[in-house]
Amino acid sequence: MKLFNIHKVLKTLKKQVSTLDVPYIDAMSGVGRDPFKVLISCILSLRTQDRTTAAASERLFAIASNAEKMAGLSIDVIEKAIYPVGFYRVKAKQIKSLCTILVKKYNGAVPDTIDELLGFKGVGRKTANLVLTRGFDKYGICVDTHVHRITNRWGYVDTKTPEKTETALREKLPKKYWKDINGILVAFGQGVCKPISPQCDNCTIREYCKYSELSKSG
């Protein structure tokens, strides 16, 4: 196994994932940054497949494209628009409440600090960091199950939870990669480095990967 080099690994992976499906939120934010749409889509994406999230987001935004309009929708209308995302009834209530707070407290604008974002019920660090990076183009490290799993498989970090992985990456990962690592590893994790039966033979950075090396020796 080669000595791990994060610069070479991410440069190589960026080329490989260009042939894979781009995460919906990355694709959406690339068209035009809208922190509100990123926030709502992030909420819809939890425990939901990307295609379902995309379709639900587009249906909801066609009805209401900002916090003021969405706060005026009934929960029933929101439910029908976002179905069949996971926990759609819970998410409909959450979206209605969040939009009402945005209107009353923030004049309809999404705040751009992680502490304020974490103050919203149902918004965790993954969502808050994704809003910062994709909605505001600010530095943050969005760690989901893919980022957590893959960076531990590499041996780049040795952590037990996504929260601890974020802390470790903030200390170790060069800042120039913070904004993009989630998009790269989500695509890579869905297409190649899957949770079960990862496709190591199709991996372009397997020579750097601790997991791949252990799999060969095992």
N, C-alpha and C positions, 0 to 999 in steps of 0.2 A: 504493500500500500504506500502510495506517495505521501509525503508530508503535506498536511492539509494547508491549502492556500485559498482563503476566502475570495480573494480577487479573481483568481483563475476559475474557481468553482462557479461564482455568480455570473461571470462573463460567459462561460460555456453554457450554463443553464439558460441564460437569457436568449441565446440563439436557439436552443432546443425548444423552449416553450413558445417561441414565435410560431411554431407549427401546430401548437395545441390551442384548445379553446381558452380564450381570455375570460377571467372572472367577470361576471356581469357588472359589478360595481366599478371595476377598473375601466371597462368599455364605456360605461355611462359617463363617468367623470372625465374621460378623455374627450368627449364631445363638447363639454362646457361645464366648468365647475359650478355645482349648485349644492352647497352644504346641506340644505334642507332635504333635497332628494336623496343624497347620499345617506343621511341619517335615517330617513324613513325606509329606504331599501335595505339598510343594514338590519333594522329591526325585523323586517319581513324575512330576511335571509336566514335567521337563526333556526336551525333544525329544518331547513327547507332546501331542496335542490335548486341549483342556479337557474335552470330554465323556468321553474315555477315562480321563483322570486322575480325574474325579469318580466314575465307575463303579468303577474299581480301588480308589480310596481307601475307598469305602463297603464294598466286599467285604472289604477287609483289616481295617477297623475293626470290622466285624461279628464277626470272629474274635478280634481282639485290640485293645482300645481304649487300652492304655497300654504303656509301655516294658517293664514286668515281663512282661506276657503275651506281647508281641511277641518279646521276647528268648527266650522259651521255645518259639517256633515253629521248625520245621525250615525250612531254606532252600527245600526243595521245596514246602512248604505256602505260603510267601510268594510263590514264583514263580507258582503256580497262581492265587493270589488276585489278583495284580497284572497278569497277562497280559491284554491285549497292549500294555502301555505300552512305550515305547522302551527298549531295553537292559534288559529286565525281569530277566534273570539277574544282571547286574551289580548292579542296584538291589536285588535280593533279598538278596544278600550284604552290600551296604552297609547296608541297613536292619537286618539281623540283628546286624552288628558294632556299629553305632551304638547300638542299643537295649541291647546288652550293656554298653557303656561307660556309658550313661546310668544303668543300674542299679548298676554297680559304683562309679562315681566320683561320681555326682550323686544317688544315692538315687532314681533313676527320673524326676527332674525335668529339664526342659530348661533350660540356663543362659540368662541374659538379657543377656549382653554379646556384642558382635559378635566380639571376640577369641576368646572361648571357643567360640562357634559355628563360627568359621572353623577351629578346631582339629580338627573332625571331618572325616575323609576324605570327599571328594566334596561338601562344603558350601562353596559360593563366596559371594561378596558378595551376589549377587542373593538367594539363599536366606536368608542370615543376616539381611539387611535386612528381608525379608518376614516372617520369624519375629518380629523385633523389633516391626514395625509392626502386623502382624495378630494375632500371638500374645500380645504383651505390651502393646500400645498405647503403645509407646515411639517416640521419634523415630528415623527412619532414612529413607533414600531408596533404594528398590528400583529399580534400573535394569536392565531387560531390553532385548531388541531393539526393542520398541515405543517405550519411553521414549527410548532412544538415537536411533532413527531420526527420531521425530517432533520432538523438541526441536532436532535439527540441521536438519530441514526448515524449521522456523520461523525458524531463524537465531538462536534464543535462546542456543544454545551452538555452538561450532565444535570438535568433537572427533572422534577417529578410533576410539575404543573405548568400550564401555559403562563400563569402569572410569574412564576419563578424564571421561566424561559425569557419573558420580556425583560426582567431585571438583569439577567445574565447577558442578554444581547445588547442592552443599553450600555453595559460596561465594556463589551468586547467588540461588537460589530462596528466597523467604520461608519461614521454618520452618513456618508454619501449613499449608503445602501438602505438606510432606515425606511424611506418612503416606498421603495419598490420591492422589498424582500417578500412582503405578503403576496402581492400579485404574482411574482415569479414562482413562489413555492406552492401557492394554491393550484395554479395550472399544472405544475410539475407533480404535485401530490395527487391530483385527480387523474392525471394521464399516465404517470409512470411510477412514482414512488408511493404506491397505494397503501392504505392501512394493512390490508391483507394481500399476501402474494405480490409484493412489489416486483416490477419488471426490471430487475437489475441488468438483464442482458441488453435492454434498450436504453440504459442510463449512460449519459455521456460523461459523468463524473464519478463513475463507480471506482476508479482507481484511487480516489481520495476518501472513499466512504468506509467507515469502520464496520457498518452493518454488512456491506457487501463482502468485505474481507472475512468476517466471522461466518457468513453463510457459506462461503467457499470451503473454509477449513472445517465447518461442521458437517 
